[in-house]
């Protein structure tokens, strides 16, 4: 691995000091990571009255209802997507060793300047449940029964705004929307902002909460969802010959990013470095990836260049790997082309366990990639029983794989409808030189 740190345009190296998540595997990060390491599926039968009317009866539902972790008066004025965001952000903030409240009672830690605190937190779809639910109320009960909180609840920027309010962020609150690449783009935006000196610390991540009959019916009509209704735990199977689509998931994931100088000044524990990011667009089709994989490859190459690393430095890839026939095949070819023949990198598809969290997927999988390096173990790709013929990347299939000692780097890929491609590079330690 190169010994020269990529310090960015403004001379700042960006490190990761806090992590949080609420997912189909657990209501916090430790339980989520334990589920990933143990190869446990978070996919189950949907137990709702409306489920029988649909062709798809499975989803990766959150293990813990986020509303159950907050005051009822607060929860009722927040869409489920904002609830997940606040749960994940609060855990990440605490994990970074920061206090939730200042000595004067305002939000945030006394050591953090609000004018230097940034939020970059995404959702691919936003407050859909609040939107559709309020429409139902309007139709059945009339305008007077529609909540005045409807617009603040359904806004796609509401999760980011609520996190900004919770922690008193005044350096900016960003809410990029790029489908399934949204939270990876949020991470990339914060990386640039911190490097350019526009903030010292950032809360970044993503959230999604659309396990609802409308999106399930719509995705099903697109032939995008798995219909393995009788075997929910086996439905998400990246790179397997018998895959038939992704499984819709929900949850939130957040990271705390800081300049190295800021983190060291407050004595923060450092998980590793957010070393680089690459963003491209296919401009090929609204929903299908470019089968050539050109945009995906360019995003990975850009991320490596941004991190001042070569393909040989990559020890691990957390792939987008949604379990769709075309998507998985294209990505595998793209990864192989970028890393080159003889690469020792071990890939995995954690959506086999979590399902697809859409706008939150990139943040959750960046965390998974970081922890894989930190603990030197790659989570398995469960259900990969009959790999695609001609697969040329090394995949941790069915069981964990150990990583070597020393400084390590990993790629995380996120690709979204609209042709959005984002690649993120993380390392397991900050770099000097």
C-alpha positions as CSV (number, residue, x, y, z in Angstrom):
1,X,0.0,0.0,0.0
2,X,1.2,3.5,-0.8
3,X,2.7,5.3,2.2
4,X,1.8,8.7,1.0
5,X,-1.5,9.8,2.6
6,X,-4.1,11.3,0.2
7,X,-4.7,14.5,2.1
8,X,-7.1,16.0,-0.4
9,X,-7.2,19.5,-1.8
10,X,-7.2,21.3,1.5
11,X,-4.7,19.0,3.2
12,X,-7.1,17.1,5.4
13,X,-7.1,13.3,5.8
14,X,-10.6,12.1,6.7
15,X,-11.1,9.4,9.3
16,X,-14.0,7.4,10.6
17,X,-14.7,7.6,14.4
18,X,-18.3,6.5,14.9
19,X,-20.7,3.9,13.5
20,X,-24.4,3.2,14.0
21,X,-27.1,1.1,12.3
22,X,-30.6,-0.2,12.7
23,X,-31.3,-3.0,10.2
24,X,-33.1,-6.3,9.5
25,X,-30.3,-8.0,11.4
26,X,-30.5,-5.9,14.6
27,X,-31.5,-2.7,16.2
28,X,-28.0,-1.5,16.6
29,X,-24.6,-1.9,15.0
30,X,-23.2,-4.7,17.2
31,X,-26.1,-7.0,16.6
32,X,-26.1,-6.1,12.9
33,X,-22.4,-6.9,12.6
34,X,-22.8,-10.2,14.5
35,X,-25.6,-11.1,12.1
36,X,-23.4,-10.4,9.1
37,X,-20.4,-12.4,10.5
38,X,-22.6,-15.3,11.4
39,X,-24.3,-15.5,8.0
40,X,-27.8,-14.9,9.4
41,X,-30.6,-13.9,7.1
42,X,-32.9,-10.9,8.1
43,X,-35.5,-11.8,5.4
44,X,-38.9,-13.1,6.5
45,X,-42.5,-13.3,5.5
46,X,-44.4,-10.0,5.6
47,X,-47.1,-10.3,8.3
48,X,-49.5,-7.6,7.3
49,X,-53.1,-7.6,6.2
50,X,-52.3,-6.2,2.8
51,X,-49.7,-8.9,2.0
52,X,-52.1,-11.5,0.7
53,X,-53.1,-9.2,-2.2
54,X,-49.5,-9.1,-3.6
55,X,-47.4,-11.6,-5.6
56,X,-44.4,-11.0,-3.3
57,X,-44.8,-11.9,0.4
58,X,-41.3,-11.4,1.7
59,X,-39.1,-8.5,2.8
60,X,-36.1,-7.7,5.0
61,X,-38.0,-6.0,7.8
62,X,-36.2,-4.1,10.6
63,X,-35.4,-6.3,13.6
64,X,-36.4,-3.5,16.0
65,X,-39.2,-0.9,15.4
66,X,-37.4,2.5,15.5
67,X,-40.5,4.1,17.0
68,X,-40.2,1.8,20.0
69,X,-36.8,3.4,20.9
70,X,-38.1,7.0,21.2
71,X,-40.7,9.0,22.9
72,X,-44.2,8.4,21.4
73,X,-44.7,12.2,21.0
74,X,-41.5,12.4,18.9
75,X,-42.1,9.3,16.9
76,X,-45.6,10.3,15.8
77,X,-44.3,13.4,14.1
78,X,-41.6,11.5,12.2
79,X,-41.8,9.3,9.1
80,X,-40.3,5.9,9.7
81,X,-37.3,6.9,7.5
82,X,-36.5,9.8,9.8
83,X,-36.9,7.5,12.8
84,X,-34.3,5.1,11.4
85,X,-31.9,8.0,10.6
86,X,-32.1,9.3,14.2
87,X,-31.5,5.9,15.7
88,X,-28.5,5.3,13.6
89,X,-27.1,8.8,13.9
90,X,-27.5,8.8,17.7
91,X,-25.7,5.5,18.0
92,X,-22.8,6.7,15.7
93,X,-22.5,9.9,17.7
94,X,-22.3,8.0,21.0
95,X,-19.9,5.5,19.4
96,X,-17.6,8.4,18.5
97,X,-17.4,9.4,22.2
98,X,-19.6,12.5,21.8
99,X,-22.2,13.8,24.2
100,X,-25.8,14.3,23.0
101,X,-26.3,17.5,24.9
102,X,-24.2,20.6,25.7
103,X,-23.7,22.0,29.1
104,X,-26.3,24.7,28.3
105,X,-28.9,22.1,27.3
106,X,-28.6,22.6,23.5
107,X,-28.0,19.8,21.1
108,X,-24.5,18.5,20.6
109,X,-21.1,18.2,22.4
110,X,-19.3,21.2,23.9
111,X,-16.2,20.2,22.0
112,X,-17.9,20.4,18.6
113,X,-18.4,23.8,17.0
114,X,-21.9,23.8,15.4
115,X,-20.7,25.9,12.6
116,X,-18.1,23.2,11.8
117,X,-20.6,20.2,12.0
118,X,-22.0,18.9,8.7
119,X,-24.8,16.4,8.0
120,X,-24.9,14.5,4.7
121,X,-27.6,11.9,4.9
122,X,-29.7,10.4,2.1
123,X,-32.8,8.5,1.3
124,X,-33.7,7.1,-2.1
125,X,-37.4,7.5,-1.7
126,X,-38.0,9.4,1.5
127,X,-41.3,9.6,3.5
128,X,-43.4,7.4,1.2
129,X,-45.4,5.9,4.0
130,X,-46.4,9.4,5.3
131,X,-47.3,10.5,1.8
132,X,-49.5,7.5,1.0
133,X,-50.9,7.3,4.5
134,X,-52.0,11.0,4.4
135,X,-53.6,10.5,1.0
136,X,-55.6,7.6,2.5
137,X,-56.7,9.9,5.3
138,X,-57.7,12.7,2.9
139,X,-59.8,10.3,0.8
140,X,-61.5,8.6,3.8
141,X,-61.8,11.4,6.4
142,X,-61.3,14.7,4.6
143,X,-58.9,17.6,4.7
144,X,-59.5,18.5,8.3
145,X,-58.0,15.1,9.4
146,X,-54.8,15.5,7.4
147,X,-51.9,16.1,9.7
148,X,-50.1,19.5,9.5
149,X,-46.9,17.5,9.9
150,X,-47.4,15.7,6.6
151,X,-45.1,17.7,4.5
152,X,-42.2,17.8,7.0
153,X,-42.6,14.0,7.4
154,X,-42.7,13.1,3.7
155,X,-39.9,15.4,2.4
156,X,-36.9,13.3,1.1
157,X,-34.6,15.7,3.0
158,X,-36.5,15.2,6.3
159,X,-34.2,12.5,7.7
160,X,-31.1,14.7,7.1
161,X,-32.9,17.8,8.5
162,X,-34.0,15.9,11.6
163,X,-30.5,14.7,12.3
164,X,-29.2,18.2,11.8
165,X,-31.6,19.5,14.3
166,X,-30.9,16.8,16.8
167,X,-27.2,17.6,16.9
168,X,-27.2,21.3,16.0
169,X,-25.3,21.0,12.7
170,X,-24.8,24.4,11.0
171,X,-22.1,23.8,8.4
172,X,-24.7,22.4,6.0
173,X,-27.3,19.6,5.8
174,X,-27.2,17.7,2.5
175,X,-29.7,15.1,1.3
176,X,-28.6,13.7,-2.1
177,X,-31.1,11.5,-4.0
178,X,-29.6,9.0,-6.4
179,X,-31.7,5.9,-5.9
180,X,-29.7,3.0,-4.5
181,X,-26.5,5.0,-4.6
182,X,-27.8,7.8,-2.4
183,X,-26.0,7.2,0.8
184,X,-22.7,6.4,-0.9
185,X,-23.1,9.8,-2.7
186,X,-23.8,11.4,0.7
187,X,-20.6,10.0,2.0
188,X,-18.7,11.2,-1.0
189,X,-20.2,14.7,-0.6
190,X,-19.1,14.9,3.0
191,X,-15.6,13.7,2.1
192,X,-15.2,16.6,-0.3
193,X,-16.6,19.1,2.1
194,X,-14.3,18.0,4.9
195,X,-11.3,18.0,2.7
196,X,-12.0,21.5,1.4
197,X,-12.1,22.7,5.0
198,X,-15.8,23.6,5.1
199,X,-16.4,21.5,8.2
200,X,-14.4,19.5,10.7
201,X,-16.8,16.7,11.5
202,X,-19.8,15.2,9.7
203,X,-22.7,12.8,10.3
204,X,-23.2,10.8,7.1
205,X,-25.3,7.9,6.0
206,X,-28.7,6.8,4.7
207,X,-32.1,5.6,5.6
208,X,-35.0,3.9,3.9
209,X,-38.5,2.7,5.0
210,X,-40.7,1.7,2.1
211,X,-41.9,-1.8,3.0
212,X,-45.4,-0.9,1.8
213,X,-47.8,-2.5,-0.7
214,X,-47.3,0.2,-3.3
215,X,-43.5,-0.1,-3.8
216,X,-43.6,-3.8,-3.4
217,X,-46.3,-4.1,-6.1
218,X,-44.4,-1.7,-8.4
219,X,-41.1,-3.4,-8.0
220,X,-42.8,-6.7,-8.6
221,X,-44.4,-5.4,-11.8
222,X,-40.9,-4.5,-13.0
223,X,-39.9,-8.2,-12.3
224,X,-37.2,-6.8,-10.0
225,X,-38.1,-8.7,-6.8
226,X,-37.5,-12.3,-5.8
227,X,-40.6,-14.4,-5.6
228,X,-39.1,-17.1,-3.5
229,X,-42.0,-16.7,-1.0
230,X,-41.8,-20.1,0.5
231,X,-38.1,-19.7,1.4
232,X,-37.6,-16.1,2.5
233,X,-34.1,-16.8,4.0
234,X,-32.9,-18.2,0.7
235,X,-34.4,-15.6,-1.5
236,X,-31.5,-13.1,-1.8
237,X,-28.7,-15.0,-3.5
238,X,-26.1,-12.8,-5.2
239,X,-24.2,-14.4,-8.1
240,X,-26.2,-17.6,-7.8
241,X,-27.5,-19.2,-11.0
242,X,-31.0,-19.5,-9.3
243,X,-31.3,-15.8,-8.3
244,X,-34.5,-14.1,-9.4
245,X,-34.4,-10.6,-8.0
246,X,-33.7,-8.5,-4.9
247,X,-35.5,-8.5,-1.6
248,X,-36.7,-5.1,-0.3
249,X,-35.2,-4.1,3.0
250,X,-35.5,-1.2,5.4
251,X,-33.3,0.5,8.0
252,X,-30.7,3.2,8.5
253,X,-26.9,3.4,8.9
254,X,-24.6,6.3,9.8
255,X,-20.9,7.1,10.2
256,X,-19.1,9.9,11.9
257,X,-16.3,11.4,9.7
258,X,-13.7,13.9,10.9
259,X,-10.5,15.4,9.8
260,X,-7.6,13.6,11.3
261,X,-6.5,16.7,13.1
262,X,-9.9,17.2,14.7
263,X,-10.2,13.5,15.7
264,X,-6.7,13.5,17.3
265,X,-7.3,16.8,19.1
266,X,-10.2,15.3,21.0
267,X,-8.6,11.9,21.5
268,X,-11.1,10.0,19.4
269,X,-10.8,6.3,18.6
270,X,-10.2,5.8,14.8
271,X,-11.7,2.9,12.9
272,X,-9.9,3.8,9.7
273,X,-9.8,6.2,6.9
274,X,-12.4,7.3,4.3
275,X,-9.7,7.3,1.6
276,X,-11.5,8.1,-1.6
277,X,-14.7,8.2,-3.7
278,X,-15.5,8.0,-7.4
279,X,-18.8,9.0,-9.0
280,X,-20.0,8.4,-12.6
281,X,-23.2,8.0,-14.6
282,X,-24.1,5.4,-17.2
283,X,-26.5,7.6,-19.2
284,X,-27.6,4.3,-20.7
285,X,-31.1,3.4,-19.3
286,X,-33.3,4.6,-16.5
287,X,-33.3,1.2,-14.7
288,X,-30.9,-1.2,-16.4
289,X,-27.2,-0.9,-15.9
290,X,-25.0,-0.5,-18.9
291,X,-24.1,-4.1,-19.7
292,X,-20.6,-3.1,-20.6
293,X,-20.0,-2.0,-17.0
294,X,-18.0,1.0,-18.3
295,X,-19.5,3.5,-15.7
296,X,-19.0,1.1,-12.9
297,X,-15.4,0.5,-13.8
298,X,-14.7,4.2,-14.1
299,X,-16.3,4.9,-10.6
300,X,-13.9,2.3,-9.1
301,X,-10.9,3.6,-10.9
302,X,-11.8,7.2,-9.8
303,X,-12.1,6.1,-6.2
304,X,-8.7,4.3,-6.3
305,X,-7.1,7.4,-7.8
306,X,-8.7,9.6,-5.3
307,X,-7.4,7.4,-2.5
308,X,-3.9,7.3,-4.0
309,X,-4.1,3.5,-4.2
310,X,-3.7,0.9,-6.8
311,X,-5.9,-2.1,-7.6
312,X,-3.3,-4.3,-5.9
313,X,-3.9,-2.5,-2.6
314,X,-7.6,-3.7,-2.4
315,X,-8.0,-6.7,-0.1
316,X,-11.8,-6.7,0.0
317,X,-14.8,-5.6,-2.0
318,X,-18.3,-5.2,-0.6
319,X,-20.2,-5.5,-3.9
320,X,-23.6,-3.9,-4.7
321,X,-24.7,-7.5,-5.6
322,X,-28.5,-7.1,-5.4
323,X,-29.3,-10.6,-6.6
324,X,-30.7,-9.5,-9.9
325,X,-29.6,-11.5,-13.0
326,X,-28.1,-8.8,-15.1
327,X,-26.9,-6.5,-12.3
328,X,-24.8,-9.2,-10.6
329,X,-23.2,-10.4,-13.8
330,X,-22.3,-6.9,-14.9
331,X,-20.8,-5.9,-11.6
332,X,-18.7,-9.1,-11.3
333,X,-17.2,-8.3,-14.8
334,X,-16.5,-4.7,-13.7
335,X,-14.8,-5.7,-10.5
336,X,-12.6,-8.3,-12.3
337,X,-11.6,-5.8,-15.0
338,X,-10.6,-3.1,-12.4
339,X,-8.7,-5.4,-10.0
340,X,-7.1,-7.4,-12.7
341,X,-6.1,-11.0,-13.1
342,X,-4.5,-12.5,-10.0
343,X,-6.1,-10.1,-7.6
344,X,-6.2,-11.4,-4.0
345,X,-9.3,-9.3,-3.1
346,X,-12.2,-11.2,-1.5
347,X,-15.6,-10.0,-2.4
348,X,-18.9,-10.4,-0.6
349,X,-22.6,-9.6,-1.1
350,X,-24.1,-8.7,2.3
351,X,-27.5,-8.0,0.7
352,X,-27.8,-11.8,0.8
353,X,-28.5,-11.3,4.5
354,X,-29.9,-7.7,4.8
355,X,-31.9,-7.5,1.6
356,X,-31.7,-4.3,-0.3
357,X,-32.0,-1.1,1.8
358,X,-32.1,1.1,-1.3
359,X,-30.9,4.6,-0.3
360,X,-29.4,3.2,3.0
361,X,-27.5,0.3,1.3
362,X,-24.3,2.2,0.5
363,X,-23.8,3.5,4.1
364,X,-24.5,0.1,5.7
365,X,-22.2,-1.7,3.3
366,X,-19.4,0.9,3.7
367,X,-19.6,0.1,7.5
368,X,-19.5,-3.6,6.7
369,X,-16.4,-3.1,4.5
370,X,-14.7,-1.0,7.2
371,X,-15.4,-3.6,9.9
372,X,-14.3,-6.4,7.7
373,X,-10.9,-4.7,7.5
374,X,-10.9,-3.7,11.2
375,X,-11.6,-7.2,12.3
376,X,-9.9,-8.9,9.4
377,X,-12.9,-11.1,8.5
378,X,-15.1,-10.9,5.4
379,X,-18.8,-11.7,6.0
380,X,-20.2,-14.6,3.9
381,X,-22.4,-14.4,0.8
382,X,-25.1,-16.7,2.0
383,X,-27.2,-18.8,-0.5
384,X,-24.4,-18.8,-3.1
385,X,-24.8,-22.5,-3.9
386,X,-24.4,-22.5,-7.7
387,X,-22.1,-19.6,-8.7
388,X,-22.5,-18.2,-12.2
389,X,-20.4,-19.9,-14.8
390,X,-17.3,-17.9,-15.7
391,X,-17.3,-16.0,-12.4
392,X,-13.7,-14.7,-12.1
393,X,-13.8,-12.8,-8.8
394,X,-13.0,-14.5,-5.5
395,X,-16.2,-14.5,-3.3
396,X,-16.6,-15.4,0.3
397,X,-19.4,-17.9,-0.4
398,X,-21.3,-19.5,2.4
399,X,-18.6,-18.9,5.0
400,X,-16.4,-16.1,6.4
401,X,-13.0,-15.5,5.0
402,X,-10.0,-14.2,6.9
403,X,-8.0,-11.2,5.8
404,X,-4.2,-10.7,6.2
405,X,-2.5,-8.5,8.8
406,X,-1.2,-5.1,8.0
407,X,-2.7,-2.0,6.4
408,X,-5.7,-3.0,4.3
409,X,-8.1,-1.2,1.9
410,X,-11.5,-2.1,0.7
411,X,-13.9,-1.0,-2.1
412,X,-17.7,-0.6,-1.6
413,X,-19.8,-0.3,-4.7
414,X,-23.3,1.3,-5.0
415,X,-25.3,1.5,-8.2
416,X,-28.7,3.0,-8.6
417,X,-31.6,3.4,-11.0
418,X,-30.9,6.2,-13.3
419,X,-27.4,4.9,-14.0
420,X,-25.8,6.3,-10.8
421,X,-22.4,4.7,-9.9
422,X,-20.6,5.4,-6.6
423,X,-17.5,3.6,-5.4
424,X,-16.0,4.3,-1.9
425,X,-12.6,3.3,-0.6
426,X,-11.9,2.8,3.1
427,X,-8.8,1.6,5.0
428,X,-8.3,0.1,8.4
429,X,-5.9,2.8,9.7
430,X,-5.1,6.4,9.0
431,X,-1.9,6.8,7.0
432,X,1.2,8.9,7.4
433,X,3.9,10.1,5.1
